[in-house]
Amino acid sequence: MIEKFLNFIISCVVVLTILFILLTFGVKLVGLHPYIVSSGSMEPNFHVGSLVYAKEVDCRTLQPGDAISFSIGNDTMVTHRIYEVKYEDNSPVFITKGDANNVVDAGQVHKEQIVGKVVMNLPYLGYIIELLKTTKGKIIAIGFALILFLSLKLCKVLKNGQ
């Protein structure tokens, strides 16, 4: 009975691991770029710790109200909503604002900075990704897998010994 339960748990862990890998890395194969929301500026629409997916689009199709992910320098990504679109030399320039912010962002966003339009978000999945990036998270994941594996082996030894 315990062996069946452990087999079920291991199967669930394997399925969740594959799903997790697809949601974090596999989505890149279809042109989606995942980013973790690290501040509350987009609450309540995108919670802190959410994983948002941005898809590349033609910047000329973006409109006020669209949520976009864009770079503001050295590996810093921001996901905010377009508040206004202006044009400089026939090129769109975007004024953005976080949903929870009272004022628009200080700088303008140029098309070269835009990674894509947000098409989906998964609340709180970013916390797991951030944890797994740490040594502590890796130890927890490996320890959990090892405990499951050893428990299954112990059950088989006990079953065959009876």
C-alpha positions as CSV (number, residue, x, y, z in Angstrom):
1,M,0.0,0.0,0.0
2,I,2.8,2.4,0.9
3,E,4.7,1.4,-2.2
4,K,1.7,2.4,-4.4
5,F,1.4,5.7,-2.6
6,L,5.1,6.4,-3.1
7,N,4.9,5.5,-6.7
8,F,1.9,7.9,-7.1
9,I,3.9,10.7,-5.4
10,I,6.9,10.1,-7.5
11,S,4.8,10.1,-10.7
12,C,3.2,13.4,-9.6
13,V,6.7,14.9,-8.9
14,V,7.9,13.7,-12.3
15,V,4.9,15.2,-14.1
16,L,5.2,18.5,-12.1
17,T,8.9,18.7,-12.9
18,I,8.3,18.3,-16.6
19,L,5.5,20.9,-16.5
20,F,7.7,23.2,-14.5
21,I,10.5,22.8,-17.1
22,L,8.1,23.5,-19.9
23,L,6.7,26.5,-18.2
24,T,10.1,28.0,-17.5
25,F,12.3,26.9,-20.4
26,G,10.1,25.2,-23.0
27,V,8.0,28.3,-23.6
28,K,11.1,29.9,-25.2
29,L,10.6,27.5,-28.1
30,V,7.3,29.2,-29.0
31,G,8.7,32.8,-28.6
32,L,7.6,33.5,-25.1
33,H,10.0,35.1,-22.6
34,P,9.3,34.5,-18.9
35,Y,10.0,37.1,-16.2
36,I,9.4,37.1,-12.5
37,V,7.5,40.0,-11.1
38,S,9.6,41.4,-8.2
39,S,7.6,44.4,-7.1
40,G,4.1,45.3,-6.3
41,S,3.8,48.0,-9.0
42,M,1.4,45.8,-11.1
43,E,-0.8,44.6,-8.2
44,P,-3.5,43.3,-8.3
45,N,-3.2,42.2,-11.9
46,F,0.3,40.7,-11.5
47,H,1.2,39.7,-8.0
48,V,4.7,39.7,-6.6
49,G,6.3,36.4,-7.4
50,S,4.2,35.8,-10.5
51,L,5.8,34.5,-13.7
52,V,4.7,36.7,-16.7
53,Y,5.2,35.7,-20.3
54,A,6.0,38.3,-22.9
55,K,5.7,37.6,-26.6
56,E,7.5,39.6,-29.2
57,V,5.2,41.9,-31.2
58,D,5.5,44.7,-33.7
59,C,5.8,47.8,-31.5
60,R,3.5,49.7,-33.9
61,T,0.6,47.4,-32.8
62,L,1.0,48.2,-29.1
63,Q,-1.6,50.5,-27.5
64,P,-2.4,52.1,-24.2
65,G,-3.6,49.4,-21.8
66,D,-1.2,46.7,-23.1
67,A,1.2,45.3,-20.5
68,I,4.7,45.1,-21.8
69,S,8.0,43.8,-20.5
70,F,11.0,46.0,-21.3
71,S,14.6,46.4,-20.3
72,I,15.9,49.4,-18.4
73,G,19.5,48.5,-18.4
74,N,21.9,45.9,-17.1
75,D,19.6,42.8,-16.9
76,T,16.8,44.8,-15.3
77,M,13.4,44.0,-16.7
78,V,10.2,45.8,-15.9
79,T,6.6,44.9,-16.7
80,H,4.3,47.9,-16.7
81,R,1.3,48.9,-18.7
82,I,1.4,51.4,-21.6
83,Y,-0.2,54.6,-20.5
84,E,0.4,56.6,-23.6
85,V,2.1,56.2,-27.1
86,K,4.0,59.1,-28.6
87,Y,5.9,59.3,-31.8
88,E,9.5,60.6,-32.3
89,D,10.8,60.6,-35.9
90,N,7.9,58.2,-36.9
91,S,9.0,55.7,-34.2
92,P,6.7,54.9,-31.3
93,V,7.8,55.9,-27.8
94,F,5.9,54.6,-24.8
95,I,5.0,56.2,-21.5
96,T,4.4,53.4,-19.0
97,K,2.9,53.1,-15.5
98,G,2.5,50.4,-13.0
99,D,-1.1,49.5,-12.2
100,A,-0.6,50.3,-8.5
101,N,1.4,53.5,-9.1
102,N,-0.1,56.9,-8.9
103,V,2.2,58.5,-11.5
104,V,3.7,57.5,-14.8
105,D,7.2,56.1,-15.0
106,A,10.0,58.8,-15.2
107,G,11.5,57.6,-18.4
108,Q,10.2,56.8,-21.8
109,V,10.4,53.3,-23.3
110,H,11.8,53.0,-26.8
111,K,11.0,50.1,-29.1
112,E,14.6,48.7,-28.7
113,Q,13.9,48.2,-25.0
114,I,10.7,46.2,-25.5
115,V,10.9,42.4,-25.1
116,G,7.3,41.9,-25.7
117,K,3.6,42.2,-24.8
118,V,2.5,40.2,-21.8
119,V,0.2,37.4,-22.9
120,M,0.0,35.3,-19.8
121,N,0.9,35.2,-16.1
122,L,1.1,32.4,-13.5
123,P,0.8,33.7,-10.0
124,Y,3.5,32.8,-7.5
125,L,5.5,30.4,-9.8
126,G,8.3,32.9,-9.7
127,Y,8.9,32.2,-6.0
128,I,9.7,28.5,-6.8
129,I,12.1,29.5,-9.6
130,E,13.9,32.0,-7.3
131,L,14.1,29.4,-4.6
132,L,15.6,26.8,-7.0
133,K,18.3,29.3,-8.1
134,T,19.7,29.3,-4.5
135,T,21.9,26.7,-3.0
136,K,19.3,26.1,-0.3
137,G,16.6,25.5,-2.9
138,K,18.7,23.1,-4.8
139,I,19.5,21.2,-1.6
140,I,15.8,21.0,-0.7
141,A,14.9,19.8,-4.2
142,I,17.6,17.1,-4.3
143,G,16.9,16.1,-0.7
144,F,13.2,15.7,-1.4
145,A,13.9,13.6,-4.5
146,L,16.4,11.5,-2.6
147,I,14.0,10.9,0.2
148,L,11.3,9.8,-2.2
149,F,13.7,7.5,-4.1
150,L,15.1,5.9,-0.9
151,S,11.6,5.5,0.6
152,L,10.5,3.6,-2.6
153,K,13.6,1.4,-2.4
154,L,13.0,0.7,1.3
155,C,9.4,-0.3,0.6
156,K,10.5,-2.7,-2.2
157,V,13.1,-4.3,0.1
158,L,10.6,-4.7,2.9
159,K,8.0,-6.1,0.5
160,N,10.4,-8.6,-0.9
161,G,11.7,-9.5,2.6
162,Q,8.2,-10.6,3.8
